[in-house]
């Protein structure tokens, strides 16, 4: 296709929004590259895939398309660009997902980051009359640190089927194949060609497309087995042959009617299943939505009216102290001068009115409610390690420091971390690695910078060349809006919920839209080994040319400097 522009050395491709993923990948294969999104349904356009934030067959390994989206051109304007991180920190191109913020009918071209075509892929189909052993087996696979690309499953009258795919280097997969087959006694297993096994799931996806009603969910992995068992009881109560299929690796499920099921009863049963899923911590999933779907209402308004009223400074400080405690409201000029600076060369124009150090979402919300009521400007501060002057307060403003929000909980099975905005980046990395997991973003300030600041600035670091930036690992955010409302966006599981566009809009917004107080971050298995190579060149041009050849050849270093 002449209208697809590929930059193999930069791992970038630009294509029309109406181009299909199959057509784009056909072009990219000539360069040994791909956009690793493989939807079950054919003929999806790139615009459709962005709208749905789709991931396709191998979401477990490659994530969803928002991880690869770099820029978009509309009829009258453009957002994003070819770099991983724009200087402003905003990632407006990520707000395309879901179509609730930008009109995608005017979308013309899209720019994506690419990946090398996998060297090899091993595919196995497992069958067991009783689904319970397959659920247990799928859970054990996650503990072996295999190069799993997919763990697709489906329950049928003939039992349960599990499709496992390994993807990567030949030598690595040969060893992992032996480990995988060690447990083959639990079920019938067959090794298959790379494409044939997905036919069963493609048929289900087409059936779902024409079903009277369907429910797409993301659930915590440990909740899948009990949820499916209860879902089966609901289906039996209504005498329905509900289809149940998805990916156990990421906890994605699709439920829809069989061809002979009554539409009204299916709707009632799926409503009960949706309530059941919420009880298990589940969320709606957007994998199969398209631009043609009716646009959803916005989940909240980002513009809130203010009702300013005058108030004496002493009384205002007293109310602020009542919220956070006397010891956590800083008002002495000599202390305020410290908070009036950060790591940038920007110079303060005056001192803030006060510095408040809240310890909970509720305290942050109360501070912003009070500030909104009295038209008091608010500036957020993490560790003050930013180089753009973002933490410098305007004269007379309330500076809210989030360094006391330090909760840190890691779910090893789900491979996620729930962290307060004040958690130091390196502390999260250390805690994750102690459990065999890995948090890739590594800004140069990681030993002092906070997760909240990383998210507000969409931090990257040297490893972003291989692993991407902070936005690629955020799956849920809790934030406080300007009027003090606490909102939670994202599903905390896959980042594929209907409100994911709003979540991505907050990332990189540098405190201008909301105060981020907590995040759920996606973790990945810790790399087995690391190697560092030093090469000397006579000039910069030769060094850059070598880096381009290395990357175009399919080897992406974790970092290059």
C-alpha positions as CSV (number, residue, x, y, z in Angstrom):
1,X,0.0,0.0,0.0
2,X,1.5,3.3,-1.1
3,X,-0.3,5.3,1.6
4,X,1.4,3.3,4.4
5,X,4.7,5.0,5.4
6,X,7.1,2.8,7.3
7,X,10.3,3.9,9.2
8,X,11.9,0.6,10.1
9,X,14.9,2.1,11.9
10,X,12.5,4.1,14.2
11,X,10.0,1.2,14.5
12,X,7.2,3.5,13.3
13,X,4.4,3.2,10.7
14,X,1.8,5.7,9.5
15,X,-1.4,4.5,7.8
16,X,-4.9,5.7,6.9
17,X,-7.5,5.3,9.6
18,X,-9.6,3.2,7.2
19,X,-6.8,0.7,6.6
20,X,-7.3,-2.8,8.1
21,X,-4.9,-4.3,10.5
22,X,-4.4,-7.2,8.0
23,X,-3.4,-4.8,5.2
24,X,-1.0,-2.9,7.5
25,X,0.7,-6.0,8.7
26,X,1.0,-7.3,5.2
27,X,3.1,-4.3,4.4
28,X,5.1,-4.5,7.6
29,X,6.0,-8.1,7.2
30,X,8.3,-7.0,4.3
31,X,10.3,-5.2,6.9
32,X,10.2,-8.0,9.5
33,X,7.9,-5.8,11.7
34,X,4.3,-5.9,12.8
35,X,1.7,-4.1,14.9
36,X,1.0,-7.0,17.3
37,X,-2.8,-6.7,17.3
38,X,-4.7,-9.7,15.9
39,X,-8.5,-9.3,16.3
40,X,-10.7,-12.4,16.1
41,X,-13.0,-10.7,13.6
42,X,-11.7,-9.7,10.2
43,X,-11.9,-6.4,8.4
44,X,-11.6,-4.2,11.5
45,X,-10.2,-0.8,10.5
46,X,-7.4,0.8,12.5
47,X,-10.0,3.4,13.6
48,X,-12.3,0.6,14.9
49,X,-9.4,-1.0,16.8
50,X,-8.4,2.3,18.4
51,X,-12.0,3.0,19.3
52,X,-12.2,-0.3,21.1
53,X,-8.7,-0.2,22.5
54,X,-8.5,-3.7,21.0
55,X,-5.8,-6.2,21.7
56,X,-7.0,-9.4,19.9
57,X,-5.7,-12.9,20.4
58,X,-2.5,-12.1,22.2
59,X,-3.4,-9.3,24.7
60,X,-1.7,-11.3,27.4
61,X,1.8,-10.6,25.9
62,X,1.3,-7.6,23.7
63,X,-1.4,-5.6,25.5
64,X,-3.9,-3.4,23.7
65,X,-3.5,-1.0,20.8
66,X,-3.2,2.1,23.0
67,X,0.3,0.9,23.9
68,X,1.4,1.4,20.3
69,X,-0.6,4.5,19.4
70,X,1.8,7.5,18.9
71,X,-0.2,10.1,16.9
72,X,-3.3,10.8,15.0
73,X,-4.2,13.3,12.2
74,X,-7.8,14.6,12.0
75,X,-9.3,16.8,9.2
76,X,-8.4,20.0,11.0
77,X,-5.8,19.2,13.6
78,X,-3.3,16.6,14.8
79,X,-2.5,15.1,18.2
80,X,0.5,13.2,19.5
81,X,3.5,12.5,17.3
82,X,6.2,10.0,16.4
83,X,8.0,10.2,19.8
84,X,7.2,8.1,22.8
85,X,6.6,11.1,24.9
86,X,5.7,14.7,23.8
87,X,7.5,17.5,25.6
88,X,4.2,18.8,27.1
89,X,3.5,15.4,28.8
90,X,0.0,15.3,27.4
91,X,-0.9,12.1,25.5
92,X,-4.0,13.4,23.7
93,X,-3.8,10.7,21.1
94,X,-4.6,8.2,23.9
95,X,-7.9,10.0,24.4
96,X,-9.1,8.5,21.1
97,X,-9.9,5.2,22.7
98,X,-13.6,4.8,23.3
99,X,-14.5,7.8,21.1
100,X,-16.0,9.7,24.1
101,X,-13.7,12.7,23.9
102,X,-12.8,13.1,20.2
103,X,-15.0,12.7,17.1
104,X,-13.4,9.8,15.2
105,X,-15.4,10.4,12.1
106,X,-12.9,13.1,11.2
107,X,-9.9,10.8,11.8
108,X,-7.6,10.5,8.8
109,X,-4.3,8.9,9.7
110,X,-2.7,7.1,12.6
111,X,1.0,6.6,13.7
112,X,2.0,3.4,15.5
113,X,5.0,2.1,17.3
114,X,6.0,-1.4,15.9
115,X,7.4,-4.7,17.1
116,X,9.7,-7.2,15.3
117,X,7.8,-10.2,13.9
118,X,8.2,-13.1,16.5
119,X,10.9,-15.6,15.6
120,X,8.6,-18.5,16.3
121,X,5.3,-19.3,17.9
122,X,4.3,-22.7,19.5
123,X,0.6,-23.4,19.8
124,X,-1.0,-26.1,21.9
125,X,-4.7,-27.1,22.3
126,X,-5.7,-28.7,25.5
127,X,-9.0,-30.5,26.1
128,X,-10.5,-31.7,29.4
129,X,-14.1,-32.9,30.1
130,X,-14.1,-31.1,33.4
131,X,-13.1,-27.4,33.2
132,X,-11.8,-27.2,36.8
133,X,-8.4,-28.8,36.1
134,X,-7.8,-26.4,33.1
135,X,-8.4,-23.4,35.3
136,X,-5.9,-24.7,37.8
137,X,-3.4,-25.5,35.1
138,X,-3.7,-22.0,33.6
139,X,-2.9,-20.5,37.0
140,X,0.2,-22.7,37.4
141,X,1.5,-21.6,33.9
142,X,1.7,-18.0,35.1
143,X,4.0,-19.0,37.9
144,X,6.5,-20.7,35.5
145,X,7.4,-17.3,33.8
146,X,6.7,-18.7,30.4
147,X,6.7,-16.5,27.2
148,X,2.9,-16.9,27.0
149,X,1.2,-14.9,24.3
150,X,-2.3,-16.3,24.9
151,X,-4.4,-18.6,27.2
152,X,-7.6,-18.7,25.3
153,X,-10.4,-20.9,26.6
154,X,-13.9,-22.0,25.8
155,X,-16.4,-24.2,27.6
156,X,-18.6,-26.5,25.3
157,X,-20.9,-29.5,25.7
158,X,-17.8,-31.6,24.9
159,X,-15.8,-30.1,27.8
160,X,-13.4,-27.2,28.1
161,X,-10.6,-26.3,25.6
162,X,-7.5,-24.2,26.4
163,X,-5.3,-22.7,23.7
164,X,-1.8,-21.9,24.8
165,X,0.7,-20.0,22.7
166,X,4.4,-19.5,23.4
167,X,6.1,-16.7,21.4
168,X,9.7,-15.6,21.1
169,X,13.2,-17.0,20.5
170,X,13.6,-20.6,19.3
171,X,16.1,-21.7,21.9
172,X,14.0,-20.3,24.7
173,X,10.8,-21.8,23.5
174,X,12.3,-25.2,23.1
175,X,13.1,-25.3,26.8
176,X,9.7,-23.8,27.8
177,X,7.8,-26.3,25.6
178,X,9.3,-29.2,27.7
179,X,8.2,-27.4,30.9
180,X,4.7,-26.9,29.4
181,X,4.2,-30.5,28.3
182,X,5.4,-31.8,31.7
183,X,1.8,-31.3,32.9
184,X,0.1,-32.8,29.8
185,X,-1.2,-35.7,31.8
186,X,-4.1,-33.6,33.1
187,X,-5.7,-33.3,29.6
188,X,-5.6,-34.3,26.0
189,X,-3.1,-32.1,24.2
190,X,-2.2,-31.5,20.6
191,X,0.5,-29.2,19.1
192,X,-1.0,-27.2,16.2
193,X,0.0,-25.0,13.4
194,X,0.2,-21.3,14.2
195,X,-3.2,-20.3,12.6
196,X,-5.5,-23.3,12.6
197,X,-6.4,-23.4,16.3
198,X,-8.1,-20.0,16.4
199,X,-11.0,-21.1,14.2
200,X,-13.1,-22.1,17.2
201,X,-12.7,-18.7,18.7
202,X,-13.2,-16.8,15.4
203,X,-16.5,-18.7,15.0
204,X,-17.6,-17.6,18.5
205,X,-16.7,-14.0,17.8
206,X,-18.9,-14.0,14.7
207,X,-21.7,-15.6,16.7
208,X,-21.3,-13.0,19.4
209,X,-21.5,-10.3,16.7
210,X,-25.0,-11.5,15.8
211,X,-26.2,-12.6,19.2
212,X,-29.3,-11.0,20.7
213,X,-27.2,-9.9,23.7
214,X,-23.6,-10.2,24.8
215,X,-21.5,-9.3,27.8
216,X,-17.8,-8.5,27.6
217,X,-15.9,-8.5,31.0
218,X,-12.5,-8.3,32.6
219,X,-12.2,-10.1,35.9
220,X,-9.4,-10.8,38.4
221,X,-7.9,-14.1,37.4
222,X,-8.5,-15.7,40.8
223,X,-12.2,-14.9,40.4
224,X,-12.7,-16.6,37.0
225,X,-13.4,-20.1,38.2
226,X,-16.0,-19.2,40.9
227,X,-17.6,-16.6,38.5
228,X,-18.0,-19.1,35.7
229,X,-19.5,-21.7,38.1
230,X,-22.1,-19.2,39.3
231,X,-22.7,-18.0,35.8
232,X,-23.5,-21.6,34.8
233,X,-26.1,-21.8,37.6
234,X,-27.7,-18.6,36.3
235,X,-27.8,-20.0,32.8
236,X,-29.3,-23.3,34.0
237,X,-32.0,-21.3,35.9
238,X,-33.1,-19.6,32.7
239,X,-32.5,-22.8,30.6
240,X,-30.0,-21.0,28.4
241,X,-27.0,-22.3,26.5
242,X,-24.9,-19.2,27.2
243,X,-21.5,-19.2,25.4
244,X,-18.5,-18.6,27.7
245,X,-15.1,-17.9,26.3
246,X,-12.1,-15.6,26.6
247,X,-8.5,-15.4,27.8
248,X,-7.6,-16.8,31.2
249,X,-4.3,-15.1,31.1
250,X,-5.8,-11.6,31.3
251,X,-9.2,-12.5,32.9
252,X,-11.2,-11.5,29.8
253,X,-14.6,-13.2,29.3
254,X,-17.3,-12.9,26.7
255,X,-20.8,-14.3,27.4
256,X,-23.5,-14.3,24.8
257,X,-26.6,-16.2,23.7
258,X,-26.8,-19.4,21.8
259,X,-28.7,-19.6,18.5
260,X,-31.9,-21.0,20.2
261,X,-31.9,-18.9,23.3
262,X,-34.8,-16.4,24.0
263,X,-33.5,-12.8,23.7
264,X,-35.6,-11.6,26.7
265,X,-34.3,-14.3,29.0
266,X,-30.7,-13.8,27.8
267,X,-30.9,-10.1,28.7
268,X,-32.1,-10.9,32.2
269,X,-29.5,-13.6,32.7
270,X,-26.7,-11.4,31.5
271,X,-27.9,-8.5,33.7
272,X,-27.5,-10.9,36.7
273,X,-24.1,-11.9,35.4
274,X,-23.0,-8.3,35.2
275,X,-24.0,-7.7,38.8
276,X,-22.2,-10.9,39.8
277,X,-19.0,-9.7,38.0
278,X,-19.1,-6.4,39.8
279,X,-19.2,-8.3,43.0
280,X,-16.0,-10.1,42.0
281,X,-14.3,-6.8,41.1
282,X,-15.0,-7.1,37.4
283,X,-15.4,-4.4,34.8
284,X,-16.9,-4.0,31.3
285,X,-14.5,-4.6,28.5
286,X,-14.4,-2.7,25.2
287,X,-12.6,-5.3,23.0
288,X,-15.6,-5.7,20.6
289,X,-17.0,-2.2,20.4
290,X,-16.8,-0.3,17.1
291,X,-17.1,3.3,15.9
292,X,-20.6,2.4,14.7
293,X,-21.7,1.8,18.2
294,X,-23.8,4.4,19.9
295,X,-21.5,6.9,21.7
296,X,-21.5,6.6,25.5
297,X,-22.3,9.5,27.7
298,X,-19.3,11.1,29.3
299,X,-18.6,9.6,32.7
300,X,-18.0,13.0,34.3
301,X,-17.6,16.6,33.3
302,X,-14.1,18.0,33.6
303,X,-15.4,21.6,33.9
304,X,-16.8,22.5,37.3
305,X,-18.3,25.8,38.3
306,X,-16.8,27.6,41.2
307,X,-18.6,29.6,43.9
308,X,-16.0,32.0,45.3
309,X,-16.5,33.8,48.5
310,X,-14.2,35.9,50.6
311,X,-12.7,34.5,53.8
312,X,-10.1,35.7,56.2
313,X,-6.7,34.1,55.9
314,X,-6.5,33.0,59.5
315,X,-9.9,31.3,59.3
316,X,-9.0,29.6,56.0
317,X,-5.7,28.3,57.5
318,X,-7.6,27.0,60.5
319,X,-10.0,25.0,58.3
320,X,-7.1,23.6,56.3
321,X,-5.3,22.5,59.5
322,X,-8.5,20.9,60.7
323,X,-8.5,18.7,57.5
324,X,-4.8,17.4,57.6
325,X,-3.8,18.1,61.2
326,X,-1.8,20.9,62.7
327,X,1.5,19.1,62.1
328,X,0.8,18.7,58.4
329,X,0.0,22.2,57.4
330,X,3.1,24.2,56.7
331,X,2.8,28.0,57.0
332,X,6.1,29.4,58.2
333,X,7.8,31.5,55.5
334,X,11.2,29.8,55.9
335,X,9.5,26.4,55.3
336,X,7.3,27.6,52.5
337,X,10.4,28.9,50.6
338,X,11.6,25.3,50.4
339,X,8.4,24.2,48.7
340,X,8.5,27.1,46.4
341,X,11.3,25.5,44.4
342,X,11.8,22.2,42.6
343,X,14.6,20.5,40.6
344,X,14.1,22.8,37.6
345,X,15.9,26.1,37.0
346,X,12.5,27.9,37.2
347,X,12.4,30.7,39.8
348,X,9.4,31.2,42.2
349,X,7.4,34.4,41.8
350,X,6.2,34.3,45.4
351,X,5.4,32.0,48.3
352,X,2.3,29.8,48.5
353,X,-0.3,30.5,51.2
354,X,0.3,27.1,52.8
355,X,1.5,23.6,52.1
356,X,-0.9,20.8,53.1
357,X,0.3,17.2,53.4
358,X,-2.8,14.9,53.3
359,X,-2.6,11.2,54.1
360,X,-5.9,10.0,52.4
361,X,-8.1,10.5,49.4
362,X,-10.7,11.9,51.7
363,X,-8.3,14.6,53.0
364,X,-7.3,15.5,49.5
365,X,-11.0,15.8,48.5
366,X,-11.7,18.0,51.5
367,X,-8.8,20.3,50.7
368,X,-10.0,20.7,47.1
369,X,-13.6,21.3,48.2
370,X,-12.5,24.0,50.5
371,X,-10.2,25.5,47.8
372,X,-13.0,25.5,45.2
373,X,-15.4,27.2,47.6
374,X,-12.9,30.1,48.1
375,X,-11.4,30.3,44.6
376,X,-8.0,29.3,46.1
377,X,-5.5,28.1,43.4
378,X,-4.1,24.6,44.0
379,X,-0.8,23.2,42.9
380,X,0.2,19.5,43.3
381,X,3.7,18.4,44.4
382,X,5.3,14.9,44.6
383,X,9.0,14.8,45.3
384,X,9.8,18.1,43.5
385,X,12.1,16.2,41.1
386,X,10.6,17.5,37.9
387,X,12.7,19.6,35.5
388,X,9.8,21.6,34.0
389,X,8.8,23.8,37.0
390,X,5.5,22.0,37.4
391,X,5.6,21.9,41.2
392,X,6.3,25.6,41.6
393,X,3.2,27.2,43.2
394,X,1.8,30.6,42.2
395,X,1.9,33.2,44.9
396,X,-0.9,32.7,47.5
397,X,-1.8,29.2,46.2
398,X,-2.4,26.1,48.3
399,X,0.3,23.6,47.6
400,X,-0.9,20.0,48.1
401,X,2.0,17.6,48.7
402,X,1.2,13.9,48.2
403,X,4.3,12.4,49.8
404,X,2.2,10.8,52.6
405,X,0.1,8.6,50.2
406,X,2.5,5.7,50.4
407,X,0.3,2.5,50.4
408,X,1.8,-0.3,48.3
409,X,0.2,-3.6,47.6
410,X,1.3,-6.1,45.0
411,X,-1.0,-8.8,43.6
412,X,1.4,-11.4,42.4
413,X,-1.2,-13.6,40.7
414,X,-2.8,-10.7,38.8
415,X,0.6,-9.1,38.2
416,X,-0.5,-5.6,39.3
417,X,0.5,-3.1,42.0
418,X,-1.8,-0.8,43.8
419,X,0.2,2.2,44.9
420,X,-0.3,5.6,46.5
421,X,0.8,8.7,44.6
422,X,3.6,9.2,47.1
423,X,5.3,5.9,46.6
424,X,8.9,6.3,45.4
425,X,9.4,4.7,42.0
426,X,12.5,2.6,43.0
427,X,10.6,1.3,46.1
428,X,7.9,-0.1,43.8
429,X,10.6,-1.6,41.5
430,X,12.4,-3.3,44.4
431,X,9.1,-4.7,45.9
432,X,8.1,-6.1,42.5
433,X,11.4,-7.7,41.8
434,X,11.4,-9.4,45.2
435,X,8.3,-11.3,43.9
436,X,9.8,-12.1,40.5
437,X,8.0,-9.2,38.8
438,X,9.1,-6.1,37.0
439,X,8.0,-2.5,36.7
440,X,9.8,-1.2,33.6
441,X,9.6,2.6,33.6
442,X,12.9,4.0,35.0
443,X,13.1,7.8,34.9
444,X,16.5,9.1,35.9
445,X,15.0,10.4,39.1
446,X,13.6,7.0,40.1
447,X,15.3,6.9,43.5
448,X,13.5,10.1,44.6
449,X,10.6,10.6,42.2
450,X,7.1,9.5,43.1
451,X,4.6,7.3,41.1
452,X,2.1,10.2,41.2
453,X,4.7,12.5,39.6
454,X,5.6,9.8,37.1
455,X,2.0,9.5,36.0
456,X,1.4,13.2,36.0
457,X,4.4,13.7,33.6
458,X,4.1,10.3,31.8
459,X,7.7,9.5,32.7
460,X,9.8,7.1,30.6
461,X,13.5,6.6,31.2
462,X,16.1,4.7,29.2
463,X,14.1,1.5,29.2
464,X,11.2,3.1,27.4
465,X,12.9,2.2,24.1
466,X,11.9,-1.5,24.7
467,X,9.1,-1.3,27.3
468,X,7.3,2.0,26.7
469,X,6.4,4.8,29.1
470,X,4.3,5.0,32.3
471,X,1.0,5.3,30.4
472,X,1.6,1.8,29.1
473,X,1.4,0.3,32.6
474,X,-1.5,2.2,34.2
475,X,-4.7,0.2,34.4
476,X,-6.6,2.3,36.9
477,X,-6.4,5.7,38.6
478,X,-8.1,7.3,41.6
479,X,-8.1,11.1,41.3
480,X,-9.7,14.1,42.9
481,X,-11.3,16.7,40.6
482,X,-11.2,20.4,41.1
483,X,-14.5,20.5,43.1
484,X,-13.3,17.7,45.4
485,X,-15.1,14.8,43.8
486,X,-13.2,11.5,44.0
487,X,-13.3,9.5,40.8
488,X,-11.8,6.1,39.8
489,X,-11.2,5.3,36.2
490,X,-9.9,2.2,34.6
491,X,-10.7,-1.4,35.4
492,X,-7.5,-2.2,37.5
493,X,-7.0,-5.3,35.4
494,X,-6.3,-4.7,31.7
495,X,-7.0,-1.0,31.1
496,X,-9.6,-1.9,28.6
497,X,-12.7,-0.5,30.4
498,X,-15.1,2.0,28.7
499,X,-13.6,4.9,30.7
500,X,-10.0,4.1,29.6
501,X,-9.8,7.2,27.4
502,X,-10.5,9.5,30.5
503,X,-7.8,7.5,32.4
504,X,-5.3,8.1,29.6
505,X,-6.2,11.8,29.4
506,X,-5.3,12.2,33.1
507,X,-1.9,10.6,32.5
508,X,0.6,13.3,31.5
509,X,-1.8,16.1,32.4
510,X,0.7,17.4,35.0
511,X,-1.9,18.2,37.6
512,X,-4.0,20.4,35.4
513,X,-7.1,18.2,35.3
514,X,-7.1,16.4,38.6
515,X,-4.9,15.3,41.5
516,X,-4.0,11.7,41.1
517,X,-3.9,10.0,44.5
518,X,-3.6,6.3,43.7
519,X,-2.9,4.0,40.8
520,X,-3.1,0.4,39.8
521,X,-0.1,-0.5,37.6
522,X,0.5,-3.5,35.4
523,X,3.7,-5.5,36.1
524,X,5.4,-8.0,33.9
525,X,7.6,-11.0,34.7
526,X,11.2,-10.0,35.7
527,X,13.7,-10.5,32.9
528,X,15.7,-13.7,33.4
529,X,19.0,-12.0,32.5
530,X,20.5,-8.6,31.5
531,X,23.5,-7.9,29.4
532,X,25.3,-4.5,28.8
533,X,27.3,-3.8,25.7
534,X,29.6,-0.8,25.1
535,X,30.4,0.2,21.5
536,X,32.7,3.0,20.4
537,X,32.2,5.0,17.3
538,X,34.1,7.7,15.5
539,X,31.2,10.1,15.2
540,X,27.5,10.4,16.2
541,X,26.2,9.6,12.7
542,X,27.8,6.2,12.8
543,X,26.4,5.5,16.2
544,X,22.9,6.5,15.1
545,X,23.1,4.4,11.9
546,X,24.1,1.3,14.0
547,X,21.2,1.7,16.4
548,X,18.8,1.9,13.5
549,X,20.3,-1.2,11.9
550,X,20.1,-3.1,15.2
551,X,16.4,-2.2,15.7
552,X,15.4,-2.8,12.1
553,X,17.0,-6.2,12.5
554,X,14.5,-7.2,15.2
555,X,16.6,-6.6,18.3
556,X,15.2,-3.9,20.7
557,X,17.6,-3.0,23.5
558,X,16.1,-2.2,26.9
559,X,18.0,1.1,26.6
560,X,20.4,2.8,24.3
561,X,22.4,5.9,25.1
